[in-house]
Amino acid sequence: MLIDFFFTLRDAKVPVTIKEFLTLLEALQKQVIAPSLDEFYYLARLTLVKDEAHFDKFDRAFGAFFKGIETVFDAKADIPLDWLIKRLERELTPEQKAELQKLGYDKLMDRLSALLKEQKERHEGGNKWIGTGGTSPFGNGGTNPEGIRIGGKGGNRSAVKVWDQRTYRDYDGERELGLRNIKVALRRLRRFARQGAPDELALDETIRSTANNAGWLDIRMQPERRNRIKVLMLLDVGGTMDDHIERTEELFSAAKAEFKHMEFYYFHNCVYDHLWKNNRRRHAERFPTWDVLRTYPPDTRLIFVGDATMSPYEVLAPGGSVEYANEEAGAEWLARFCHAFPKFAWLNPEPEHLWQYRQSIAVIRQIMGNRMFPVTIDGLERAMRLLSK
C-alpha cells in the first residue's frame, strides 16, 4: 500500500526520494507513532517533504490516496455531519435577518469591552452574550450582519474584526499552470534590453561583419536580451482569499516565470504598517511598509493581488484591521503605494459580476483610480497594457 502512496506523491510532483521513503518505513517499523491516520500524516510529511513550498501538493496527494479510510474504523461514520452541527446553526428567515441591525464599529468595540467584564460563563444561542450560534454580534457560528468573530470559522463574511490566532500558507510559486494563457497575457508587460556580458552569438552582426571582411569569419557576440521590467507584487492571503488559492497560485507562478526582476510580499485584506514574505514566520519576520516604499525605484510596476472583500472599516478606519489595532487606516497606506509607484494595478480574483455587491471593492477601486482588473485573460491583458505605458 505504501509503495503505491510513494508513486502517488511522485505523480503529484512532490520530489520524494527512495531514501526518504525508507526512512518513513523504518520509523513505522520502530513504532514511533500511534496507529492513527493523523499522526501518520505528520510523520509522512516530516520525512518525505523537504520544502514547505510542496506542502499543498503533498496534502492533495495524501487526501486523494487515503480518502475514506477513516470510515472503515469509525463506528460513528453513519451519523450525518449536518445533524451533529445543526444545533450550532440557526436558519433564519429573510424577515428575521432584516430585523438584525448593524451597530457600527465604535459601538461594537464598546459593547464587547462591557461584555468581557460582565460575562462569567459560556453561552450558546441568544442575541446578547459572547457565544456560539444565535444572532449575537460576538462569537461564532451564528448570524449577524456586522459582528466580531471570536474563534471558530468564518462563513457569512460579515465580521469587522476577528479575534483568533490564524495561520496562512505561502502561495506555491512552482505550481504547474492549468491555463498557459495567463503567462501569455503577462508577456504584454515587457521591455527588453541587452545588458551584461556578451555571451550570446549575434548572428546578423556576424554575417554582416564576415561579408565585410571578404568572407573571413568574424564572430560577433552580444549580451542576452532580457526583460528589464521591475515588478513588485503584493499578495492578499488568508480569509476570503482561501476561495481563490488555485487561481492565485497560477498567477503567482506565471509571474515568477515571466518577470526576472520581481519581488513579492504578503498582506491580509488591506496593507498596513508591515508586510511579510513567509506566512509561517509572519509574526517573527516582518518588513516595515515604509522600508518597502523606500527600497524600490519609482519605475517599478506595482501589482496588488487580492479579492478586496472585507469590512469597509478595514480600509477606512484606524484600528480597523481584523488582527490588530493599526494606527493608520489602510486607505492611507494604499494611497502612499500609489504615489510611490505611479504605474500600478489591482488584480482581483473575485468574479467581476460580484464586485457591485462588495462595498469594500468600491472603496478600493476609488482609491486605486479604477485600476482594478479581474483575473481573467482579458483582465490581465488590459492590466498589462496599462502597466506597459
HELIX and SHEET records of a PDB file:
HELIX    1   1 LEU A    2  ASP A   11  1                                  10    
HELIX    2   2 ILE A   18  GLN A   29  1                                  12    
HELIX    3   3 LEU A   37  LEU A   48  1                                  12    
HELIX    4   4 GLU A   52  HIS A   54  5                                   3    
HELIX    5   5 PHE A   55  PHE A   65  1                                  11    
HELIX    6   6 ILE A   69  VAL A   72  5                                   4    
HELIX    7   7 LEU A   81  ILE A   85  1                                   5    
HELIX    8   8 LYS A   86  LEU A   88  5                                   3    
HELIX    9   9 PRO A   94  GLU A   99  1                                   6    
HELIX   10  10 TYR A  105  GLU A  118  1                                  14    
HELIX   11  11 ASN A  181  LEU A  186  1                                   6    
HELIX   12  12 LEU A  203  ASN A  212  1                                  10    
HELIX   13  13 GLY A  239  HIS A  244  5                                   6    
HELIX   14  14 ILE A  245  GLU A  258  1                                  14    
HELIX   15  15 ASN A  279  ARG A  281  5                                   3    
HELIX   16  16 THR A  289  THR A  295  1                                   7    
HELIX   17  17 TYR A  313  LEU A  316  1                                   4    
HELIX   18  18 GLY A  330  ALA A  340  1                                  11    
HELIX   19  19 GLU A  352  TYR A  357  5                                   6    
HELIX   20  20 GLN A  359  ILE A  367  1                                   9    
HELIX   21  21 ILE A  377  SER A  388  1                                  12    
SHEET    1   A 5 HIS A 123  GLU A 124  0                                        
SHEET    2   A 5 GLY A 131  THR A 132  1                                        
SHEET    3   A 5 PHE A 138  ASN A 140  1                                        
SHEET    4   A 5 GLY A 147  ILE A 150  1                                        
SHEET    5   A 5 ALA A 159  TRP A 163  1                                        
SHEET    1   B 2 PHE A 192  ARG A 194  0                                        
SHEET    2   B 2 ARG A 225  ASN A 227 -1                                        
SHEET    1   C 2 GLU A 200  LEU A 201  0                                        
SHEET    2   C 2 MET A 221  GLN A 222 -1                                        
SHEET    1   D 5 HIS A 261  PHE A 267  0                                        
SHEET    2   D 5 LYS A 230  ASP A 236  1                                        
SHEET    3   D 5 ARG A 301  VAL A 305  1                                        
SHEET    4   D 5 PHE A 344  ASN A 348  1                                        
SHEET    5   D 5 MET A 372  PRO A 374  1                                        
SHEET    1   E 2 HIS A 274  LEU A 275  0                                        
SHEET    2   E 2 PHE A 287  PRO A 288 -1                                        
END                                                                             
